[in-house]
């Protein structure tokens, strides 16, 4: 059972990482390493464990934007990427 959970978790992380990486290659002005995207993924997932509004409004977006800005992405581009990513991850589950 533990093996199955580990494989499913690894697959989920891999799929989400690929989603983050492929989405980042769409725009020429958004250049960030895969490591930065995975760090953003980890920090955002930890931040969403904090009590928040429905849909993790704020606890998903703020750390995501700040991590990208830390890695040299312009704040408006980081905000746009994070908000679109948030919508892409949240809407299919709740719609």
C-alpha positions in Angstrom: 0.0 0.0 0.0 2.8 2.4 0.9 4.5 1.6 -2.4 1.4 2.4 -4.3 0.9 5.8 -2.5 4.6 6.7 -3.2 4.2 5.9 -6.9 1.0 7.9 -7.2 2.5 10.8 -5.3 5.6 10.8 -7.6 3.4 10.6 -10.7 1.3 13.5 -9.5 4.4 15.6 -8.8 5.9 14.7 -12.1 2.7 15.6 -14.0 2.4 18.9 -12.2 6.1 19.7 -12.8 5.7 19.0 -16.5 2.6 21.3 -16.5 4.6 24.0 -14.9 7.6 23.5 -17.2 5.6 23.4 -20.4 3.6 26.4 -19.5 6.8 28.4 -18.8 8.1 27.7 -22.3 5.2 29.4 -24.0 6.4 33.0 -23.6 9.8 34.3 -24.5 9.9 36.9 -21.7 9.3 34.2 -19.0 12.7 32.5 -18.5 13.1 30.6 -15.3 14.8 27.3 -14.4 12.9 24.1 -13.8 14.4 24.1 -10.3 12.7 27.5 -9.6 9.4 26.1 -10.8 9.7 23.1 -8.6 10.6 25.3 -5.6 7.6 27.4 -6.4 5.5 24.2 -6.5 6.8 23.1 -3.1 6.4 26.4 -1.3 2.9 27.0 -2.7 1.8 23.6 -1.7 3.1 24.2 1.8 1.5 27.6 2.0 -1.9 26.2 1.0 -1.9 24.2 4.2 -2.5 27.5 6.1 -6.1 28.4 6.9 -7.4 30.6 4.0 -10.3 31.6 1.9 -11.9 29.0 -0.3 -9.8 28.1 -3.3 -6.6 29.1 -1.5 -6.9 32.7 -2.6 -3.9 34.6 -1.4 -2.0 31.6 0.1 -1.4 30.2 -3.4 -0.7 33.4 -5.2 1.5 35.4 -2.9 4.3 32.9 -2.4 4.1 31.8 -6.0 4.6 35.4 -7.2 7.4 36.1 -4.7 9.4 33.0 -5.6 9.3 33.8 -9.3 10.3 37.4 -8.6 13.2 36.1 -6.5 14.4 34.2 -9.6 14.3 37.3 -11.7 10.9 37.3 -13.3 9.2 40.7 -13.6 6.4 41.0 -11.0 3.6 41.6 -13.6 4.7 38.5 -15.5 5.1 36.4 -12.3 1.6 37.5 -11.2 0.0 36.7 -14.6 1.7 33.2 -14.6 0.8 32.4 -11.1 -2.9 33.5 -11.5 -3.3 31.6 -14.7 -1.6 28.5 -13.1 -3.9 28.8 -10.1 -7.0 29.0 -12.3 -5.8 26.0 -14.4 -5.2 23.9 -11.3 -8.4 24.9 -9.5 -11.1 25.2 -12.1 -11.1 21.7 -13.5 -11.4 20.3 -10.0 -14.3 22.5 -8.9 -16.2 23.0 -12.2 
